[in-house]
């Protein structure tokens, strides 16, 4: 076994299915049976779906649990710099030996059958979780919910649906109602579900699914409320009020994500220490993450440098809202996006906040939108736009023109991962 063992197996797994996405649970169930059903041997599961805020909400729940002295397995996707980021065993990133063993067993048990990369690696995560003691298991849906590979837990302790918006329409449907139906597929009979802020259409679908399954709902604006009051977060539910520090994850949307995390922690009766830790100790990279050191940071040493992996219109609104609340400073976007996204919908909210957009292609990503195409869309939504060969090249241009600028590198988690690897 060597440091590259898991990478070699992961490369083999990529060849097991011709498509990246092929939503069905049949292949997952087949492999789980061959593995002796590890999904039945997990600590209590919290299962999270939604379009925006899944990862941040899970990060706050994990921080809260750890603040209460508990441990949690965590499964998230995609990774940024290294696959190991997707799997935490009792709070710690999975080791190379443990990951290699789990991947190898899944590859052997699959016996060459067709299965997607996400499906087989999800089975590997569940297998690893089944072998290590922990107090809870936190599972983030990869895509949708109803047919997602994580949707194999018969009786989770709790489900959560964060805000639903338009994204992945080619897989989930072309309306909010259709997408919400897919997300609501994680709701289980009799299992409580925390519901974050939703549009009327999305909430109606979620309520219908929950009613059919007899699942109690804990809905934002009905059963719990959260708001910023001055420099504090005020959370209130049917059991009382909590006055807490603002989340250390930045942005108005993180207030709502914190509310969902607090609703979950309070439902689980984890106490005040968990609530405090959830908002003060959570860390989630590439969500308006400030970069202050590293090779890329040194290219523009006097700039204020941020990194965000959001990629849909809701994420564009969230970034624009955060930028509007910062002290005035010339602001530039360095943007690279996938060709499957609503580019104009993402960029339009930020047009009033950014002086210039410098478009880049995402290195090593087959589905990247070409930099010139991103620049053309940016121009159409009212930005001054140009292209650069790389993020480093774009930063060099900005440093020469406006050395004390505010720079937001944004548009894709794949670009964010590339930045973190280069700046590591």
C-alpha positions in Angstrom: 0.0 0.0 0.0 1.4 3.4 -0.9 0.2 7.1 -0.8 -1.3 6.7 -4.3 -3.3 3.5 -3.6 -6.7 5.2 -3.2 -6.1 7.4 -6.3 -5.5 4.3 -8.4 -8.7 2.6 -7.2 -10.7 5.8 -7.7 -9.4 6.0 -11.3 -10.6 2.4 -11.9 -14.0 3.3 -10.4 -14.4 6.1 -12.9 -14.5 3.5 -15.7 -17.3 1.5 -14.3 -20.1 3.6 -15.8 -20.1 5.7 -19.0 -22.1 8.5 -17.4 -21.3 10.7 -14.4 -25.0 10.9 -13.5 -27.5 8.1 -13.8 -30.0 8.5 -11.1 -31.4 5.2 -9.7 -30.9 3.2 -6.5 -30.8 -0.3 -8.0 -27.0 -0.5 -8.4 -26.4 0.9 -4.9 -28.8 -1.6 -3.3 -27.0 -4.4 -5.2 -23.6 -3.4 -3.9 -24.8 -2.8 -0.4 -26.2 -6.3 -0.2 -22.9 -7.7 -1.4 -21.2 -5.7 1.4 -23.6 -7.1 4.0 -25.6 -3.9 4.3 -23.3 -1.5 6.1 -26.0 1.2 6.0 -27.9 -0.8 8.7 -24.9 -0.6 11.1 -24.5 3.2 11.4 -24.9 5.5 14.4 -28.1 7.6 14.2 -28.2 9.4 10.8 -29.0 13.0 10.0 -29.7 13.2 6.3 -29.5 16.6 4.5 -30.8 17.6 1.1 -31.4 21.0 -0.6 -30.0 23.2 -3.3 -28.0 25.6 -1.2 -26.5 25.5 2.3 -26.3 21.7 2.8 -22.6 21.7 3.5 -22.6 24.8 5.7 -25.5 23.4 7.7 -23.8 20.1 8.2 -20.6 21.8 9.2 -22.5 23.7 11.9 -24.2 20.6 13.1 -20.9 18.8 13.3 -19.3 21.7 15.2 -22.3 21.7 17.6 -22.1 18.0 18.3 -18.3 18.2 18.9 -19.0 21.2 21.2 -21.3 18.9 23.2 -18.5 16.3 23.5 -19.9 14.0 20.8 -18.4 12.6 17.6 -19.9 12.3 14.1 -19.1 10.6 10.9 -19.6 13.0 8.0 -20.1 12.4 4.3 -20.0 15.4 1.9 -19.3 16.0 -1.8 -17.6 17.0 -3.9 -14.2 17.3 -2.5 -12.0 20.4 -3.2 -8.4 19.3 -3.1 -8.4 15.7 -2.1 -11.0 12.9 -2.1 -10.4 12.2 1.6 -12.2 15.4 2.4 -15.5 13.7 1.6 -15.3 11.2 4.5 -14.8 12.0 8.2 -14.6 9.1 10.6 -15.7 10.2 14.1 -14.7 13.7 13.2 -11.3 13.0 11.6 -10.6 12.9 7.8 -10.3 9.3 6.7 -6.8 8.0 6.6 -5.2 6.7 3.4 -5.1 3.1 4.6 -8.7 3.1 5.8 -9.9 4.7 2.5 -7.9 2.3 0.4 -9.3 -0.7 2.2 -12.9 0.5 1.9 -12.5 1.4 -1.8 -10.8 -1.9 -2.5 -13.5 -4.0 -0.9 -16.2 -2.1 -2.7 -14.5 -2.5 -6.1 -14.1 -6.3 -5.4 -17.6 -6.7 -4.2 -19.0 -4.9 -7.3 -17.4 -7.5 -9.4 -17.1 -5.3 -12.5 -20.8 -4.5 -12.7 -21.9 -1.1 -14.0 -22.1 1.5 -11.2 -21.3 5.3 -11.1 -18.4 6.8 -9.4 -20.6 8.6 -6.8 -22.6 5.4 -6.1 -19.6 3.2 -5.4 -17.7 5.8 -3.4 -20.8 6.4 -1.3 -21.0 2.7 -0.5 -17.3 2.9 0.5 -18.1 5.7 2.9 -21.0 3.8 4.5 -18.7 0.7 4.8 -16.0 2.8 6.5 -18.6 4.4 8.9 -20.0 1.0 9.9 -16.6 -0.1 11.3 -15.8 2.9 13.5 -17.9 3.9 16.6 -19.4 7.4 16.7 -22.4 9.1 18.2 -24.0 10.3 14.9 -23.7 10.0 11.1 -24.1 13.2 9.0 -25.0 12.4 5.3 -25.1 15.1 2.6 -27.1 14.3 -0.5 -25.1 14.4 -3.7 -27.8 15.4 -6.2 -31.5 15.6 -5.7 -32.5 13.2 -2.9 -35.1 10.7 -3.9 -32.8 8.7 -6.2 -29.5 9.8 -4.6 -27.0 7.1 -3.6 -27.2 8.4 0.1 -31.0 7.7 0.2 -30.6 4.2 1.6 -31.2 4.9 5.3 -34.5 3.3 6.3 -34.9 5.1 9.7 -32.7 8.2 10.1 -32.9 10.1 13.3 -33.7 13.3 11.4 -33.9 14.7 7.9 -33.2 18.3 6.8 -34.1 20.2 3.6 -32.2 23.4 3.1 -33.5 26.1 0.7 -34.5 24.7 -2.7 -33.8 26.7 -5.9 -33.1 26.1 -9.6 -30.1 24.0 -10.2 -29.3 20.7 -12.1 -32.6 21.1 -14.1 -31.4 18.5 -16.6 -31.6 15.9 -13.9 -34.2 17.1 -11.4 -36.8 19.0 -13.4 -37.4 22.5 -14.8 -39.5 23.9 -12.0 -39.0 24.6 -8.3 -41.9 22.2 -7.5 -40.3 19.3 -9.5 -36.9 19.9 -7.8 -38.5 20.1 -4.4 -40.2 16.8 -5.0 -36.8 15.2 -5.6 -35.3 16.8 -2.5 -38.3 15.7 -0.4 -37.5 12.1 -1.4 -35.3 11.9 1.7 -38.3 12.3 4.0 -39.1 9.0 5.8 -42.2 7.7 7.4 -42.6 9.1 10.9 -39.2 10.8 10.9 -39.1 14.5 11.8 -37.8 16.8 9.0 -36.3 20.3 9.6 -37.2 22.6 6.7 -35.2 25.7 5.9 -36.6 28.8 4.2 -38.5 27.9 1.0 -40.6 29.4 -1.7 -44.3 28.8 -1.5 -44.1 26.2 -4.3 -41.3 24.2 -2.7 -42.8 24.3 0.7 -46.2 23.1 -0.6 -44.5 20.0 -2.2 -42.5 19.3 0.9 -45.6 19.5 3.1 -47.5 17.2 0.8 -44.8 14.5 0.8 -44.5 14.8 4.6 -48.2 14.5 5.1 -48.3 11.3 3.0 -45.5 9.8 5.0 -46.7 11.0 8.4 -43.4 12.9 9.0 -43.5 15.8 11.5 -42.1 19.0 10.0 -40.1 21.7 11.8 -40.5 24.6 9.3 -38.7 27.9 9.3 -41.2 30.7 10.0 -43.7 28.3 11.6 -41.9 26.2 14.2 -38.6 28.1 14.4 -37.4 31.6 13.6 -33.9 33.0 13.2 -32.7 36.5 12.6 -29.8 38.9 13.1 -30.4 41.6 15.7 -27.5 44.0 15.8 -24.4 41.8 16.2 -26.2 38.8 17.6 -28.1 35.8 16.2 -31.5 35.3 17.8 -33.1 31.9 17.5 -36.5 31.0 18.8 -38.6 27.9 18.7 -41.5 26.4 20.7 -39.1 25.6 23.6 -37.7 29.1 24.0 -35.2 31.7 22.7 -31.4 31.6 22.3 -29.2 34.7 22.0 -26.0 33.6 20.3 -22.9 35.1 18.5 -23.2 35.6 14.8 -22.0 32.6 12.7 -18.3 32.6 11.9 -19.3 31.5 8.4 -20.0 34.8 6.6 -23.1 36.0 4.8 -26.8 36.6 5.5 -27.6 33.2 4.2 -25.5 31.7 6.9 -28.0 33.0 9.5 -30.6 30.8 7.9 -28.3 27.9 7.7 -27.4 28.3 11.3 -31.1 28.3 12.1 -31.6 24.9 10.5 -28.6 23.6 12.3 -29.9 24.9 15.6 -33.3 23.4 15.0 -31.7 20.1 14.4 -29.5 20.3 17.5 -32.4 21.4 19.7 -34.6 18.6 18.4 -31.8 16.2 19.3 -31.7 17.8 22.8 -28.0 18.4 22.7 -28.0 21.5 24.9 -26.6 25.0 25.0 -23.0 24.1 24.5 -23.9 22.5 21.2 -25.8 25.6 20.0 -22.9 27.9 20.9 -20.3 25.7 19.2 -22.4 25.4 16.1 -22.2 29.1 15.3 -18.7 29.8 16.6 -16.7 26.7 15.6 -17.9 25.7 12.2 -15.5 25.7 9.3 -16.5 25.1 5.6 -13.9 25.9 2.9 -14.6 27.8 -0.3 -17.7 29.5 1.2 -16.6 33.1 1.2 -13.3 31.9 2.6 -10.7 34.6 3.1 -7.3 33.7 1.7 -4.5 35.4 3.5 -1.4 33.2 2.9 0.0 31.0 0.2 1.5 31.4 -3.3 -1.6 32.9 -4.9 -2.1 35.3 -2.0 1.4 36.6 -2.5 0.8 37.5 -6.1 -1.4 40.3 -4.9 -0.2 40.8 -1.4 -2.2 44.0 -0.7 -5.4 42.7 -2.1 -8.4 41.4 0.0 -8.7 37.9 -1.5 -11.8 35.7 -1.1 -12.8 32.3 -2.5 -16.3 31.0 -3.0 -17.5 27.8 -4.8 -21.2 28.8 -5.2 -22.4 28.4 -8.8 -26.1 29.0 -9.1 -28.3 32.2 -9.0 -29.0 31.8 -5.3 -25.3 31.7 -4.7 -24.8 34.8 -6.8 -27.3 36.7 -4.7 -25.6 35.5 -1.5 -22.2 36.7 -2.6 -23.7 40.1 -3.8 -25.4 40.5 -0.5 -22.3 39.9 1.4 -20.2 42.2 -0.8 -22.8 45.0 -0.4 -22.3 44.9 3.4 -18.5 45.2 3.3 -16.6 48.5 3.4 -16.3 50.2 0.0 -13.4 48.9 -2.0 -12.8 48.4 -5.8 -14.0 44.8 -6.4 -13.0 42.3 -9.1 -14.3 38.8 -9.8 -12.1 36.1 -11.1 -14.7 33.6 -12.5 -14.6 30.1 -14.0 -17.8 28.1 -14.5 -19.1 24.8 -15.8 -21.0 24.8 -19.1 -24.0 23.2 -17.4 -24.8 26.2 -15.2 -27.0 29.3 -15.5 -24.1 31.7 -16.0 -26.2 34.8 -16.5 -28.4 34.0 -13.5 -25.3 33.6 -11.3 -23.5 36.7 -12.5 -26.4 39.2 -12.8 -26.8 39.8 -9.0 -23.1 40.6 -8.7 -23.0 43.2 -11.5 -23.6 46.1 -9.2 -20.9 45.0 -6.8 -17.9 44.3 -9.1 -15.8 46.7 -11.2 -14.5 44.1 -13.6 -14.8 40.3 -14.2 -11.8 38.4 -15.4 -12.9 35.0 -16.8 -10.7 31.9 -16.7 -11.3 28.3 -17.8 -11.2 25.8 -15.0 -7.9 23.8 -15.3 -8.3 20.1 -15.9 -12.1 20.2 -16.1 -13.7 18.7 -19.3 -17.0 20.6 -18.7 -15.5 24.0 -18.1 -17.0 26.9 -19.9 -14.4 28.6 -22.1 -13.1 31.8 -20.5 -14.2 33.9 -23.5 -17.8 32.6 -23.2 -17.9 33.5 -19.5 -16.6 37.0 -20.4 -19.3 37.4 -23.1 -22.1 36.5 -20.6 -20.6 38.9 -18.0 -20.7 41.7 -20.6 -24.3 41.0 -21.4 -25.3 41.4 -17.7 -23.5 44.7 -17.4 -20.0 44.0 -16.3 -16.7 45.0 -17.8 -15.1 41.7 -18.7 -11.9 40.3 -20.0 -10.1 36.9 -19.9 -6.9 35.5 -18.4 -4.9 32.3 -18.9 -5.1 31.4 -15.2 -6.1 32.6 -11.8 -2.5 33.6 -11.2 -2.5 35.6 -14.4 -5.7 37.3 -13.4 -4.4 38.2 -10.0 -1.2 39.6 -11.6 -3.3 41.8 -13.8 -5.4 43.1 -10.9 -2.3 43.7 -8.7 -0.7 45.8 -11.4 -3.9 47.8 -12.1 -5.4 48.1 -8.6 -3.1 46.6 -5.9 -5.4 47.1 -3.0 -8.5 45.7 -4.7 -11.1 43.3 -3.3 -10.9 40.1 -5.3 -13.5 37.3 -5.3 -12.5 34.0 -7.0 -15.8 32.3 -7.8 -18.1 30.3 -10.0 -17.4 26.7 -9.3 -16.3 24.3 -6.6 -13.9 22.8 -9.2 -12.2 26.1 -9.6 -12.1 26.6 -5.8 -10.5 23.2 -5.5 -7.9 24.1 -8.1 -7.2 27.4 -6.2 -6.8 25.6 -2.9 -4.4 23.1 -4.4 -2.3 25.8 -6.0 -2.4 28.0 -2.9 -1.8 25.1 -0.4 
